[in-house]
């Protein structure tokens, strides 16, 4: 018995027939895809802001120090930073006057000191106000210029004596307050100078006044007067009377 003929003729696709969903990719598109896949890794590696620009982990404040630019920046700031920052930095007149706390780290000249600000967010708020020459962003150091004092003005005609005296003042200041916590009542000198000028306190003791009283500096009033003028004048009179420090060189 013959097999019945199918109602509809079957058709086997030839080798030339394209199956649905498997259309050939045009040569130009294929070339572009190949070029894109080949160059993509290099594009990512060389792009500005790539992973190379953010090496290492974020610190406890949600930021990190970027080696190539020499700057610190945040990625995920800690929400509790604002409250904690007030314990280290407060403003009485932003951005001109305020109080910052830190530790005396080093002294490279007799009329200024380098203050280490331990809380990074407090330090970062001051970075834009202080010139690069008066700060060290990696070490969180600010150079604080002491108000109403000028140990460098010894009045001596001998450069050798002046140099010795500068070193002596720096030594005594470091012995007095080195590596101790300080409270700095500062005012900003803007412009290109970007200096922080301040009255520095070790506990309740005024370090600026201490320098004058012990003869390590003349009293220099400066511009704008000094609300502590009487105290500084009396301290200078005391040092002169006792022939202390600088007054022993100017008999």
Secondary structure as UniProt FT lines:
FT   TURN            15..16
FT   TURN            20..21
FT   HELIX           27..46
FT   TURN            48..49
FT   HELIX           51..54
FT   TURN            60..61
FT   STRAND          63..66
FT   TURN            67..70
FT   STRAND          71..74
FT   TURN            79..80
FT   HELIX           81..85
FT   TURN            86..88
FT   STRAND          89..93
FT   TURN            94..96
FT   STRAND          97..109
FT   TURN            110..111
FT   STRAND          112..116
FT   HELIX           120..127
FT   TURN            128..129
FT   HELIX           132..134
FT   STRAND          135..136
FT   TURN            137..140
FT   STRAND          141..146
FT   TURN            147..148
FT   TURN            151..152
FT   HELIX           159..177
FT   TURN            178..179
FT   STRAND          181..189
FT   TURN            191..193
FT   STRAND          195..202
FT   TURN            203..204
FT   STRAND          205..206
FT   HELIX           207..213
FT   TURN            214..215
FT   TURN            223..224
FT   TURN            227..228
FT   HELIX           229..241
FT   TURN            242..243
FT   HELIX           245..248
//
